[in-house]
Amino acid sequence: MTSSTQKAAFGKLPDGTAVDLYTLTNANGLVAKVTNLGTIITELHVPDRRGALGDVVLGFDNLAQYVKGHPCFGCTVGRVANRIAKGRFTLDGKTYSLAINNGPNHLHGGLKGFDKKVWKGEAQPGAAVKFTCTSPEGEEGYPGTVAASVTMSLTDANELRLDYRATTDRATPINLTNHSYFNLAGQGDVLRHELMIAADNYTPFDSTQIPTGEIKPVKGTPLDFTESRAIGSRLSQLHTVPPGYDHNFVLNGGGKHLALAARAYEPESGRVVEVLTTETGVQLYTANGLDGSLIGKRGIAYPRHGGFCLETEHFPDSVNQPGFPSIILRPDQIYRQTTVFKFSAR
């Protein structure tokens, strides 16, 4: 079998805009399906320990369900992933106001972020597709016109590789990530998945999930995943409502090169995913907002904790936190980020 990319129609938006679906197949038979609406990864089929392929990401069977709205299933998030306190920041002496769409804060790029854009897709050699989009000056309140791209490649080493790039004509914050919800068993909750995160520290937050600016050790807390343990083993210690993780971890790799960020293992199937990234942080989210009312692919009702996200990115509210690594992109710079999801079984 040779690796390949195929393009097909996925449907039309209410305004008549055509949306495409790209199917990437590697030499081992792994399959990723991605639509140019938000560059959403709609399906990702990887083998279990017996070699049987199974779809390990949450999503929908058709475009209409995505258009109705969803909790960022599988999409590229931007311009700025995660939260910005009160939707405000000051850059080069000017204060900017953004949409408030998460309690008192701005989340994941606003009301119409990169996740809702129709990107331009272009198949690449092998099992790969490059998506590009432009975000004009003032979109969602952000300064500068940004040209962004994400190239998704399904390698013959059973890796889904995401390469991001962005440029701007004016200083602006940029913090991109992919928001796939993984379930290595294919359905049910993920509380028995065993997780390791290569992070000795995390960023504490206030009652609205905005970081305090501190960086604290995970040791002695339910955030300590430095050794692999079940995701659900310490939920009761979090004292969150509903219970679950939605925390940023400070990666030991430091963002200087592609380094291991996390590893998850599902005992029944034997599936493993390793996450490598050039980013400084990873947000663990355990689908706390799902409640069984959302019906996904194959008629499956997605329960609370029905998936987990490992959002490789800079820290939340970095634009307002001088002690955090900067997310400001200037016209003489190029934003680059690479994240790899490597699949295996044992």
Secondary structure, DSSP 4 states (H G I P E B T S, - for coil): ---EEEEEEEEE-TT--EEEEEEEE-TT--EEEEESBTT-EEEEEEE-TTS-EEE-B---SSHHHHHH--S-TT-EE-SB-SEEGGGEEEETTEEEE----BTTBEETTSTT-GGGSBPEEEEETTTEEEEEEEE-TTGGG--S-EEEEEEEEE-TTSEEEEEEEEEESS-EE-B-EE-PPB-TTSSS--TT-EEEE--SEE--B-TTS-B-S--EE-TTSTT--SS-EEGGGGGGGT--SS---EEEEE-TTTTSS-EEEEEEE-TTT-EEEEEEESSSEEEEE--TT--S-EE-GGG-EE-TT--BEEEEESPTTGGG-TTSPP-EE-TT--EEEEEEEEEEE-
